[in-house]
Amino acid sequence: MHSKSRRAFIGKAFAGVAGIGAVASLVAMKKTWDPLPSALSAGFTTIDLNIAEAGKLNVVKWRGKPVFILKHTKDIQKDEVRDIVVGSDRFTVVIGLCTHLGCIPSWNPSDKQFKCACHGGAFNASGVEQFGPPPRPLDIPPFNINGTELVLGEEGEQYKKIVAASA
């Protein structure tokens, strides 16, 4: 009798360890199937454009990148392709990373240019390269306009027109 109870105990102990291992494997598999935190945070970002001041650069973080939002003043040259029009106002909305090496350009309101300090690249107020090594204009994030709200991450009509005109 003594060996039967010992054998039963060892069998139950093995079944318990195997069960715990199976549950741990299922938990690990579920974690690998879940979206990464970076993908979960990559949703839509909504910005109210009414609060933007003309000539003042607003920076928001979207998908881990800075996005520059600049409401144009009357003396900023219009860009019919890249400017975003909301009512009677014009805006520049670009990802704030230099297209040369990914530096973050600074806004210089006196020159009305974005300047990249590391290699001297310059972009006009609409994000088009003017000087230096940047190979292309600042990238425009996918966006949609809902009234006076800018929704980053959603491809709207104005975004599609800009992409089609830039291609």
C-alpha positions as CSV (number, residue, x, y, z in Angstrom):
1,M,0.0,0.0,0.0
2,H,2.8,2.3,0.8
3,S,4.3,2.2,-2.8
4,K,0.8,2.9,-4.3
5,S,0.4,6.1,-2.4
6,R,3.9,7.2,-3.1
7,R,3.3,6.5,-6.9
8,A,0.1,8.4,-6.8
9,F,1.8,11.3,-5.1
10,I,4.6,11.4,-7.7
11,G,2.0,11.2,-10.5
12,K,-0.1,14.1,-9.0
13,A,3.1,16.2,-8.5
14,F,4.1,15.6,-12.1
15,A,0.6,16.5,-13.3
16,G,0.7,19.7,-11.2
17,V,4.1,20.8,-12.6
18,A,3.0,20.0,-16.1
19,G,-0.2,22.0,-15.6
20,I,1.7,25.0,-14.3
21,G,4.1,24.7,-17.3
22,A,1.1,24.6,-19.7
23,V,-0.5,27.7,-18.1
24,A,2.8,29.6,-18.2
25,S,3.2,28.6,-21.9
26,L,-0.3,29.9,-22.7
27,V,0.4,33.2,-20.9
28,A,3.7,33.6,-22.9
29,M,1.9,32.8,-26.2
30,K,-0.8,35.4,-25.4
31,K,1.7,38.1,-24.6
32,T,3.4,37.5,-28.0
33,W,0.1,37.7,-29.8
34,D,-0.9,41.0,-28.1
35,P,0.0,44.2,-29.9
36,L,3.2,45.9,-28.7
37,P,2.7,49.0,-26.5
38,S,4.2,51.1,-29.3
39,A,1.5,49.9,-31.7
40,L,-1.2,50.6,-29.1
41,S,0.0,54.1,-28.6
42,A,0.1,54.7,-32.4
43,G,-3.6,55.7,-32.6
44,F,-5.1,59.0,-33.5
45,T,-4.2,62.3,-31.9
46,T,-6.7,65.1,-32.1
47,I,-5.6,68.8,-31.9
48,D,-7.9,71.8,-31.7
49,L,-6.5,74.3,-34.3
50,N,-8.4,77.2,-32.7
51,I,-5.8,77.5,-29.9
52,A,-2.9,77.9,-32.4
53,E,-1.4,81.4,-32.5
54,A,-0.2,82.8,-35.8
55,G,3.6,82.5,-36.2
56,K,4.0,80.5,-33.1
57,L,5.2,76.9,-33.5
58,N,3.2,74.2,-31.6
59,V,4.8,70.8,-31.1
60,V,2.8,67.7,-30.4
61,K,4.1,64.1,-30.0
62,W,2.6,61.6,-32.3
63,R,3.8,58.0,-32.5
64,G,7.0,59.0,-30.7
65,K,7.8,61.8,-33.2
66,P,7.5,65.5,-32.9
67,V,4.9,67.0,-35.2
68,F,5.2,70.8,-35.9
69,I,2.0,72.8,-36.3
70,L,2.5,76.3,-37.5
71,K,-0.4,78.7,-38.1
72,H,0.7,81.1,-40.9
73,T,0.9,84.8,-40.6
74,K,0.0,87.1,-43.5
75,D,3.7,87.5,-44.5
76,I,4.4,83.8,-44.8
77,Q,4.5,82.8,-48.4
78,K,1.7,80.5,-49.5
79,D,2.4,77.0,-50.7
80,E,-0.7,75.8,-52.6
81,V,0.5,72.2,-52.5
82,R,1.6,71.7,-48.9
83,D,-0.4,74.3,-46.8
84,I,-3.4,73.0,-45.0
85,V,-6.4,75.3,-45.2
86,V,-8.9,75.5,-42.4
87,G,-11.5,78.2,-42.9
88,S,-9.5,81.3,-43.8
89,D,-6.3,80.1,-42.0
90,R,-3.4,78.3,-43.4
91,F,-1.3,75.8,-41.5
92,T,1.9,73.8,-41.9
93,V,1.7,70.4,-40.4
94,V,4.9,68.3,-40.7
95,I,6.9,65.7,-38.8
96,G,9.6,67.6,-37.1
97,L,12.5,65.4,-38.2
98,C,15.1,66.5,-40.8
99,T,15.0,64.3,-43.8
100,H,18.8,64.2,-43.9
101,L,19.7,62.5,-40.6
102,G,16.6,62.8,-38.4
103,C,17.7,65.8,-36.4
104,I,14.9,68.1,-34.9
105,P,15.0,71.4,-36.7
106,S,14.2,74.6,-34.8
107,W,11.8,77.3,-35.9
108,N,13.3,80.7,-36.6
109,P,10.4,83.2,-36.7
110,S,12.6,86.1,-37.9
111,D,13.7,84.1,-41.0
112,K,10.4,82.2,-41.2
113,Q,12.5,79.0,-41.6
114,F,13.1,75.7,-39.9
115,K,16.8,75.3,-39.4
116,C,18.7,72.1,-38.7
117,A,21.7,72.8,-36.5
118,C,23.8,69.8,-37.2
119,H,24.4,70.2,-41.0
120,G,22.9,73.6,-41.7
121,G,19.8,72.4,-43.5
122,A,17.0,74.9,-43.9
123,F,13.3,74.5,-44.7
124,N,10.8,77.2,-45.5
125,A,7.6,77.7,-43.4
126,S,5.8,75.0,-45.4
127,G,8.6,72.5,-44.8
128,V,10.2,72.6,-48.2
129,E,14.0,72.3,-48.2
130,Q,15.7,75.5,-49.1
131,F,19.4,74.9,-48.3
132,G,21.8,72.2,-47.3
133,P,21.9,68.5,-47.4
134,P,18.2,67.5,-46.8
135,P,17.1,65.4,-49.8
136,R,13.4,66.2,-49.6
137,P,10.8,68.4,-47.7
138,L,9.8,67.6,-44.2
139,D,7.4,64.7,-44.2
140,I,3.7,65.3,-43.7
141,P,1.9,62.9,-41.3
142,P,-1.4,61.4,-42.3
143,F,-4.1,63.7,-41.1
144,N,-7.8,64.6,-41.4
145,I,-9.6,67.9,-40.8
146,N,-12.9,67.7,-38.8
147,G,-14.1,71.3,-38.6
148,T,-11.3,73.0,-36.7
149,E,-9.8,69.8,-35.3
150,L,-6.7,68.1,-36.8
151,V,-6.7,64.3,-36.4
152,L,-3.3,62.9,-36.8
153,G,-3.1,59.3,-38.1
154,E,-6.2,59.4,-40.2
155,E,-5.9,60.0,-44.0
156,G,-8.4,62.7,-45.0
157,E,-9.1,64.4,-48.3
158,Q,-6.6,67.2,-47.9
159,Y,-3.8,64.7,-47.0
160,K,-4.6,62.6,-50.1
161,K,-4.5,65.7,-52.3
162,I,-1.1,66.8,-50.9
163,V,0.3,63.3,-51.4
164,A,-1.0,63.1,-55.0
165,A,0.3,66.6,-55.8
166,S,3.8,65.8,-54.3
167,A,4.2,62.5,-56.2
